[in-house]
């Protein structure tokens, strides 16, 4: 089943994102961990996305987060891979390593295992970063199985990008 058939809400949000990025003359890059490239897949399912989407980095392991995005070992040791600080370093590291104007990072525990009392399954942290120097982050806990957590994380990543773009227009 194609993304268009399975998730019309996702495709509609991705289309709005593309329109907003084009209106701002911005390019997007994504750093994904628990979503494994699902956000990039949804974006590139849209014809014409190459005019506003630059790249994705799937940094599933801690080594990939360090090597590809510049996340510090100290952050991973003190905060863990699933934290707002790690997501911020992912988003800002990608911004430094790409020509993109805006980035989003997603890191979380999709399950069914891997959770802890402090960070249960469904915990996902995000960061959105604009080249102008503004970075926002959020950690949430989604309910549901692995597919549901990943799908909700992708939706929240896109909505956060739309919110940041809207806010930047009003600043």
TILODO-285102 format. One line per 4 residues: their letters; for each residue y, z, x of C-alpha. Coordinates in Angstrom, 3 decimals. Last residue first. Layout:
# residues N
A	Y:Z:X; ...
//
This chain:
# residues 171
XXXX	37.200:14.027:8.812; 36.368:12.306:5.479; 34.504:9.408:7.066; 32.589:11.799:9.343
XXXX	31.435:13.766:6.278; 29.977:10.660:4.666; 28.174:9.708:7.870; 26.841:13.229:8.279
XXXX	25.630:13.363:4.683; 23.909:9.972:5.003; 22.220:11.069:8.231; 21.105:14.307:6.588
XXXX	19.691:12.353:3.647; 17.724:10.172:6.056; 16.255:13.156:7.913; 15.544:14.951:4.625
XXXX	13.559:11.986:3.315; 11.556:11.731:6.538; 10.832:15.472:6.478; 9.699:15.261:2.848
XXXX	7.235:12.515:3.744; 5.879:14.447:6.747; 5.437:17.646:4.728; 3.776:15.725:1.869
XXXX	1.371:13.921:4.199; 0.355:17.169:5.909; -0.236:19.059:2.663; 2.413:20.749:0.600
XXXX	5.346:23.113:0.834; 8.290:22.388:3.122; 9.911:25.012:5.292; 13.366:24.252:6.610
XXXX	15.220:24.220:9.912; 18.686:22.700:10.141; 20.910:21.155:12.772; 24.319:19.554:13.099
XXXX	25.787:17.809:16.135; 29.344:16.506:16.502; 30.378:14.994:19.816; 31.939:11.670:18.856
XXXX	28.536:10.108:19.614; 27.226:11.647:16.404; 24.205:13.946:16.380; 21.776:14.947:13.641
XXXX	19.270:17.689:14.331; 16.170:18.613:12.373; 13.617:21.401:12.349; 10.428:21.388:10.275
XXXX	8.325:24.352:9.198; 5.567:23.157:6.840; 2.820:25.156:8.537; 4.221:28.579:9.348
XXXX	6.718:29.296:12.105; 7.129:33.051:12.543; 3.639:33.894:11.209; 2.222:30.956:13.188
XXXX	1.382:27.403:12.184; -0.759:24.973:14.135; -3.131:24.024:11.336; -3.043:21.717:8.305
XXXX	-0.466:21.073:9.388; 2.920:19.335:9.477; 4.412:21.668:12.064; 7.822:20.414:13.048
XXXX	10.187:18.334:15.120; 12.623:15.742:13.764; 15.585:14.325:15.680; 18.389:12.182:14.274
XXXX	20.789:9.998:16.190; 24.204:8.426:15.700; 26.265:5.953:17.714; 23.273:4.400:19.446
XXXX	23.581:2.859:22.915; 20.656:4.956:24.095; 19.805:7.620:26.663; 22.692:10.040:26.063
XXXX	22.231:9.847:22.277; 18.515:10.437:22.761; 19.242:13.601:24.721; 21.649:14.768:22.007
XXXX	19.029:14.354:19.288; 16.180:15.893:21.302; 18.336:18.739:22.640; 19.441:19.508:19.079
XXXX	15.837:19.427:17.817; 14.796:21.806:20.601; 17.604:24.220:19.736; 16.772:24.049:16.016
XXXX	13.203:25.026:16.780; 9.711:23.570:16.718; 8.818:22.824:20.341; 9.193:26.475:21.259
XXXX	12.322:28.602:21.544; 12.001:30.369:24.908; 9.473:28.230:26.767; 10.493:24.938:25.152
XXXX	14.147:25.715:25.782; 13.481:26.643:29.424; 11.423:23.476:29.886; 14.535:21.534:28.957
XXXX	14.548:18.711:26.420; 15.637:15.608:28.316; 14.638:13.053:25.701; 11.950:10.891:27.303
XXXX	10.492:13.174:29.960; 11.097:16.582:28.347; 10.188:15.684:24.756; 7.332:13.546:26.055
XXXX	5.993:16.483:28.073; 6.240:18.706:24.984; 4.004:16.267:23.144; 4.797:14.230:20.029
XXXX	7.853:12.508:21.380; 7.953:9.353:19.287; 11.148:7.748:20.510; 12.804:5.364:18.099
XXXX	15.128:2.469:18.667; 18.289:0.541:17.800; 18.630:0.342:14.020; 21.812:-1.207:12.592
XXXX	21.485:-5.002:12.837; 17.725:-4.740:13.376; 17.478:-3.305:9.856; 17.993:-6.791:8.440
XXXX	14.883:-6.751:6.258; 13.879:-3.184:5.488; 10.390:-2.094:6.593; 12.084:-1.226:9.893
XXXX	13.653:1.859:8.349; 10.450:3.168:6.767; 8.494:2.609:9.985; 11.226:4.287:12.045
XXXX	10.998:7.345:9.815; 7.214:7.373:10.033; 7.285:7.239:13.827; 5.013:10.235:14.325
XXXX	6.619:12.379:11.617; 5.755:15.561:13.550; 7.666:14.401:16.653; 10.385:11.882:16.003
XXXX	13.524:10.979:17.896; 15.565:8.372:16.011; 18.247:5.885:17.039; 20.964:4.513:14.774
XXXX	23.675:1.908:15.337; 27.131:2.233:13.834; 29.604:-0.387:12.549; 30.801:2.200:10.005
XXXX	30.088:-0.088:7.023; 26.866:-1.184:8.729; 25.712:2.418:9.092; 26.532:3.117:5.454
XXXX	24.670:0.035:4.230; 21.658:0.881:6.374; 21.616:4.446:5.093; 21.828:3.290:1.492
XXXX	18.854:0.985:2.130; 16.919:3.867:3.712; 17.665:6.046:0.688; 16.382:3.360:-1.705
XXXX	13.270:2.820:0.443; 12.499:6.527:0.456; 13.000:6.875:-3.294; 10.732:3.858:-3.878
XXXX	7.908:5.546:-2.010; 4.458:4.025:-2.412; 5.221:0.456:-3.448; 8.106:-0.116:-1.033
XXX	6.230:1.664:1.749; 3.429:-0.908:1.375; 0.000:0.000:0.000
//
